[in-house]
Amino acid sequence: MNWIPLTTEQQLTEIREASAAKPVVIFKHSTRCSISAVAKSRLERGAAPQEISFYYLDLIRFRDISNRIAADFDVPHESPQVLLIRNGECIYDESHSGITMDDLVSKSN
């Protein structure tokens, strides 16, 4: 898995723009939560397709960005959480044990 660290609010604009060409996943991860660690591990064990970009947000360090994601994409905050962005909009979100690579791949098509 090639995680792209999400560390600035400016990257959210870049994500919206990039999602016009290919889907983008944002994974909101709590480094203090065992459920979040399991979800991250499950994603990393899955086959990550080249046609999807994967961003990783440490929401403990970057809580303001997490809040901005919730507001910008109109998705209530959860942790752990994935958002699938296509054409600048969140087309799918899931949290906790519902996070799977298979679902992300199927929803991105």
N, CA and C of each residue as an Amber inpcrd file, in Angstrom:
protein
   327
   0.8570000  -1.1820000   0.0000000   0.0000000   0.0000000   0.0000000
   0.8930000   1.2320000   0.0000000   0.6180000   2.1160000  -0.9160000
   1.3440000   3.3760000  -0.9970000   0.4780000   4.4940000  -0.4160000
   0.5300000   4.6720000   0.8870000  -0.2470000   5.7290000   1.5290000
   0.3540000   7.0840000   1.1780000  -0.5040000   8.0370000   0.8760000
  -0.0910000   9.4250000   0.7070000  -0.5010000  10.1410000   1.9940000
   0.4500000  10.6610000   2.7630000   0.0850000  11.3370000   4.0110000
  -0.7570000  12.5900000   3.7360000  -1.8540000  12.7150000   4.4440000
  -2.7210000  13.8800000   4.3450000  -2.4270000  14.7610000   5.5560000
  -1.7310000  15.8670000   5.3060000  -1.2460000  16.6880000   6.4110000
  -1.6040000  18.1700000   6.2870000  -2.2190000  18.5690000   5.1590000
  -2.5910000  19.9750000   4.9880000  -3.9960000  20.0760000   4.4000000
  -4.6830000  21.1530000   4.7330000  -6.0050000  21.3780000   4.1660000
  -5.9230000  21.6350000   2.6620000  -4.8150000  22.1750000   2.1830000
  -4.6320000  22.4050000   0.7500000  -4.7500000  21.0970000  -0.0370000
  -4.3350000  19.9960000   0.5670000  -4.4230000  18.7070000  -0.1140000
  -5.8730000  18.3140000  -0.4100000  -6.8200000  18.8240000   0.3520000
  -8.2230000  18.5000000   0.0850000  -8.6570000  19.0640000  -1.2660000
  -8.1600000  20.2330000  -1.6210000  -8.4180000  20.7970000  -2.9490000
  -7.7800000  19.9250000  -4.0150000  -6.5500000  19.4830000  -3.7690000
  -5.8510000  18.6080000  -4.7120000  -6.5990000  17.2820000  -4.8760000
  -7.1280000  16.7500000  -3.7870000  -7.8780000  15.5000000  -3.8350000
  -9.1320000  15.6740000  -4.6940000  -9.8530000  16.7560000  -4.4730000
 -11.0560000  17.0170000  -5.2870000 -10.7020000  17.0680000  -6.7710000
  -9.6340000  17.7890000  -7.1040000  -9.2260000  17.9190000  -8.4980000
  -8.7620000  16.5830000  -9.0670000  -7.9580000  15.8410000  -8.3160000
  -7.4380000  14.5540000  -8.7900000  -8.5530000  13.5380000  -8.9750000
  -9.6190000  13.6610000  -8.1860000 -10.7060000  12.6820000  -8.2560000
 -11.5070000  12.7780000  -9.5480000 -11.2640000  13.8010000 -10.3570000
 -11.9030000  13.8840000 -11.6720000 -11.2710000  12.8740000 -12.6280000
 -10.0020000  12.5440000 -12.4040000  -9.2840000  11.6090000 -13.2730000
  -9.3430000  10.1720000 -12.7620000  -9.2820000  10.0180000 -11.4340000
  -9.3600000   8.6760000 -10.8580000  -9.8520000   8.7720000  -9.4210000
 -10.4480000   7.6920000  -8.9090000 -10.9840000   7.7310000  -7.5430000
  -9.8730000   7.9360000  -6.5050000 -10.2690000   8.5670000  -5.4070000
  -9.3600000   8.8260000  -4.2940000 -10.0220000   8.3280000  -3.0140000
  -9.2490000   7.6230000  -2.1970000  -9.7280000   7.1650000  -0.8940000
  -9.0160000   7.9660000   0.1920000  -9.7890000   8.4240000   1.1550000
  -9.2270000   9.0350000   2.3650000  -9.5150000   8.0680000   3.5060000
  -8.4630000   7.6420000   4.1890000  -8.6160000   6.7830000   5.3620000
  -8.3010000   7.6130000   6.5940000  -9.2970000   7.8060000   7.4400000
  -9.1370000   8.5510000   8.6820000  -8.8290000   7.5510000   9.7920000
  -7.6330000   7.6710000  10.3390000  -7.1060000   6.6820000  11.2760000
  -6.7900000   7.3160000  12.6250000  -7.2690000   6.6620000  13.6750000
  -6.9020000   7.0640000  15.0320000  -5.7730000   6.1610000  15.5120000
  -4.6330000   6.7550000  15.7710000  -3.4750000   5.9870000  16.2270000
  -3.6530000   5.4800000  17.6520000  -4.7390000   5.8700000  18.3120000
  -4.9940000   5.4350000  19.6900000  -6.0820000   4.3690000  19.7850000
  -6.5380000   3.8650000  18.6480000  -7.6990000   2.9810000  18.6390000
  -7.3510000   1.6380000  18.0030000  -7.6130000   0.5650000  18.7200000
  -7.2970000  -0.7660000  18.1930000  -8.2010000  -1.1410000  17.0150000
  -9.4390000  -0.6920000  17.0170000 -10.3320000  -0.9760000  15.8870000
  -9.8040000  -0.2960000  14.6260000  -9.2960000   0.9090000  14.7880000
  -8.7170000   1.6310000  13.6580000  -7.4790000   0.9020000  13.1330000
  -6.6730000   0.3660000  14.0330000  -5.4770000  -0.3850000  13.6280000
  -5.8680000  -1.6420000  12.8450000  -6.9270000  -2.3050000  13.2590000
  -7.4040000  -3.4940000  12.5520000  -7.8950000  -3.1040000  11.1530000
  -8.6500000  -2.0270000  11.0480000  -9.1600000  -1.5820000   9.7470000
  -8.0130000  -1.2110000   8.8130000  -7.0110000  -0.5400000   9.3330000
  -5.8400000  -0.1720000   8.5170000  -5.1100000  -1.4190000   8.0380000
  -4.9140000  -2.3630000   8.9260000  -4.2390000  -3.6120000   8.5760000
  -5.0270000  -4.3800000   7.5130000  -6.3470000  -4.4010000   7.6500000
  -7.1870000  -5.0980000   6.6760000  -7.0440000  -4.4610000   5.2950000
  -7.0110000  -3.1380000   5.2420000  -6.8140000  -2.4570000   3.9650000
  -5.4400000  -2.7870000   3.3770000  -4.4350000  -2.7850000   4.2270000
  -3.0660000  -3.0280000   3.7460000  -2.8720000  -4.4580000   3.2620000
  -3.6400000  -5.3840000   3.7610000  -3.5570000  -6.7750000   3.2960000
  -4.2770000  -6.9810000   1.9730000  -5.1970000  -6.0900000   1.6460000
  -5.9360000  -6.1880000   0.3910000  -5.0800000  -5.7210000  -0.7730000
  -5.4750000  -6.1150000  -1.9630000  -4.7690000  -5.7010000  -3.1770000
  -5.2370000  -4.3000000  -3.5600000  -4.3570000  -3.3270000  -3.3810000
  -4.6970000  -1.9350000  -3.6860000  -4.5290000  -1.6860000  -5.1880000
  -5.6140000  -1.3850000  -5.8820000  -5.5100000  -1.1480000  -7.3200000
  -4.7690000   0.1470000  -7.6370000  -4.0250000   0.1240000  -8.7280000
  -3.2580000   1.3030000  -9.1500000  -4.1630000   2.4740000  -9.5260000
  -5.3900000   2.1780000  -9.9150000  -6.2720000   3.2520000 -10.3820000
  -6.9530000   4.0190000  -9.2430000  -6.5940000   3.7270000  -8.0080000
  -7.1210000   4.4640000  -6.8560000  -5.9440000   5.0240000  -6.0560000
  -6.0330000   6.3080000  -5.7050000  -5.0400000   6.9180000  -4.8160000
  -5.5370000   6.7910000  -3.3780000  -4.6330000   6.4490000  -2.4670000
  -4.9800000   6.2430000  -1.0620000  -4.2810000   7.2660000  -0.1770000
  -5.0890000   8.0920000   0.4890000  -4.5750000   9.0860000   1.4320000
  -4.8270000   8.6020000   2.8550000  -3.8480000   8.8810000   3.7100000
  -3.8840000   8.4690000   5.1180000  -3.8900000   9.7180000   5.9880000
  -4.8930000   9.8290000   6.8540000  -4.9750000  10.9550000   7.7790000
  -4.8530000  10.4490000   9.2070000  -3.8150000  10.9060000   9.8990000
  -3.6780000  10.6690000  11.3390000  -4.5540000  11.7140000  12.0140000
  -5.7700000  11.3020000  12.3780000  -6.7080000  12.3110000  12.8640000
  -6.4190000  12.7800000  14.2880000  -5.5280000  12.1180000  14.9820000
  -5.1100000  12.6390000  16.2930000  -4.2290000  13.8710000  16.0920000
  -3.2980000  13.7760000  15.1670000  -2.3900000  14.9080000  14.8890000
  -3.0590000  16.0020000  14.0680000  -4.0120000  15.6220000  13.2170000
  -4.5920000  16.5720000  12.2790000  -6.1190000  16.6060000  12.3960000
  -6.6030000  16.8320000  13.5970000  -8.0410000  16.8320000  13.8500000
  -8.7590000  17.9210000  13.0540000  -8.1040000  19.0650000  12.8600000
  -8.7280000  20.1410000  12.0810000  -9.0070000  19.6920000  10.6530000
  -8.0950000  18.9220000  10.0790000  -8.3020000  18.4210000   8.7180000
  -9.4590000  17.4220000   8.7130000  -9.5290000  16.5850000   9.7200000
 -10.6270000  15.6320000   9.8230000 -11.9650000  16.3610000   9.8840000
 -12.0350000  17.4210000  10.6640000 -13.2630000  18.2160000  10.7520000
 -13.6050000  18.8630000   9.4160000 -12.5960000  19.3350000   8.7250000
 -12.8040000  19.9550000   7.4110000 -13.3140000  18.9230000   6.4000000
 -12.7850000  17.7010000   6.4530000 -13.2570000  16.6310000   5.5680000
 -14.7430000  16.3920000   5.8030000 -15.1390000  16.2900000   7.0650000
 -16.5450000  16.0620000   7.3980000 -17.4260000  17.1810000   6.8390000
 -16.9840000  18.4080000   6.9840000 -17.7670000  19.5460000   6.4940000
 -17.7630000  19.6190000   4.9680000 -16.5990000  19.5020000   4.3500000
 -16.4820000  19.6510000   2.8950000 -17.2120000  18.5590000   2.1260000
 -17.1740000  17.3350000   2.6530000 -17.7830000  16.2210000   1.9300000
 -19.1400000  15.8140000   2.5120000 -19.6090000  16.5850000   3.4980000
 -20.9310000  16.3760000   4.0990000 -21.1220000  14.9380000   4.5890000
 -20.1060000  14.4620000   5.3250000 -20.1220000  13.1110000   5.8800000
 -19.8060000  13.2210000   7.3740000 -20.6790000  12.7380000   8.2510000
 -20.3960000  12.8180000   9.6920000 -19.0780000  12.1120000  10.0340000
 -18.3380000  12.6940000  10.9450000 -17.0450000  12.1410000  11.3540000
 -17.2260000  10.8140000  12.0840000 -16.3990000   9.8410000  11.6960000
 -16.2670000   8.5970000  12.4320000 -14.8040000   8.2050000  12.4050000
 -14.4480000   7.2580000  13.2420000 -13.0620000   6.7910000  13.2860000
 -13.0400000   5.3360000  13.7300000 -12.4290000   4.4900000  12.9250000
 -11.8250000   4.7580000  11.6210000 -12.9090000   4.9660000  10.5730000
 -12.5060000   5.5790000   9.4630000 -13.4650000   5.8800000   8.4120000
 -12.7500000   5.9590000   7.0730000 -13.4220000   5.4900000   6.0210000
 -12.9410000   5.7060000   4.6600000 -13.9790000   6.5200000   3.9070000
 -13.4750000   7.3860000   3.0430000 -14.3200000   8.1260000   2.1200000
 -13.7810000   7.8630000   0.7290000 -14.6600000   7.5720000  -0.2000000
 -14.2860000   7.3780000  -1.5950000 -14.7510000   8.6130000  -2.3590000
 -13.7890000   9.3190000  -2.9460000 -14.0570000  10.5810000  -3.6220000
 -13.9530000  10.3760000  -5.1350000 -14.9770000  10.8140000  -5.8420000
 -14.9760000  10.7360000  -7.3100000 -15.6390000  12.0110000  -7.8310000
 -14.9790000  12.6490000  -8.7910000 -15.4920000  13.9030000  -9.3670000
 -15.8050000  14.9440000  -8.2930000 -14.9270000  14.9990000  -7.2730000
 -15.0430000  16.0160000  -6.2420000 -16.0690000  15.7590000  -5.1650000
 -16.7670000  14.6310000  -5.2400000 -17.8220000  14.3060000  -4.2700000
 -17.5280000  12.9850000  -3.5710000 -17.9930000  12.8670000  -2.3370000
 -17.8890000  11.5990000  -1.6300000 -19.0320000  10.7140000  -2.1180000
 -18.6700000   9.6110000  -2.7840000 -19.6920000   8.7160000  -3.3270000
 -19.9290000   7.4990000  -2.4390000 -19.0470000   7.3190000  -1.4370000
 -19.1750000   6.1710000  -0.5390000 -18.3760000   6.4640000   0.7130000
 -18.9280000   6.1060000   1.8610000 -18.1570000   6.1700000   3.1010000
 -18.5370000   4.9790000   3.9600000 -17.5990000   4.5590000   4.7680000
 -17.8180000   3.4230000   5.6620000 -16.9190000   3.6060000   6.8720000
 -17.2760000   2.9140000   7.9430000 -16.4720000   3.0180000   9.1560000
 -16.3340000   1.6660000   9.8340000 -15.4220000   1.6280000  10.7690000
 -15.1790000   0.4830000  11.6380000 -15.0160000  -0.8220000  10.8570000
 -15.7370000  -1.8720000  11.2510000 -15.5390000  -3.1900000  10.6320000
 -16.1080000  -3.2720000   9.2210000 -16.8220000  -2.2590000   8.7800000
 -17.3480000  -2.2360000   7.4220000 -16.3290000  -1.8340000   6.3750000
 -15.1360000  -1.4420000   6.8020000 -14.1010000  -0.9880000   5.8750000
 -13.4230000  -2.1950000   5.2360000 -13.5710000  -2.3280000   3.9060000
 -12.8950000  -3.4090000   3.1840000 -12.3820000  -2.9000000   1.8460000
 -11.2790000  -3.4840000   1.3870000 -10.7320000  -3.1240000   0.0900000
 -11.6980000  -3.5310000  -1.0170000 -12.3090000  -4.6960000  -0.8800000
 -13.2550000  -5.1540000  -1.9060000 -14.3820000  -4.1550000  -2.1250000
 -14.9440000  -3.6280000  -1.0530000 -16.0180000  -2.6440000  -1.1900000
 -15.5270000  -1.3560000  -1.8570000 -14.3390000  -0.9040000  -1.4700000
 -13.7900000   0.3000000  -2.0870000 -13.5890000   0.1070000  -3.5920000
 -13.0780000  -1.0440000  -3.9650000 -12.8440000  -1.3280000  -5.3900000
 -14.1700000  -1.4060000  -6.1360000 -15.1410000  -2.1070000  -5.5780000
 -16.4230000  -2.2550000  -6.2840000 -17.1680000  -0.9190000  -6.3950000
 -17.0790000  -0.0860000  -5.3830000 -17.7680000   1.2090000  -5.4000000
 -17.0530000   2.2270000  -6.2870000 -15.7710000   2.0020000  -6.5700000
 -15.0120000   2.9880000  -7.3490000 -15.2780000   2.8710000  -8.8480000
 -15.8760000   1.7750000  -9.2720000 -16.1130000   1.5560000 -10.7090000
 -17.3590000   2.2730000 -11.2040000
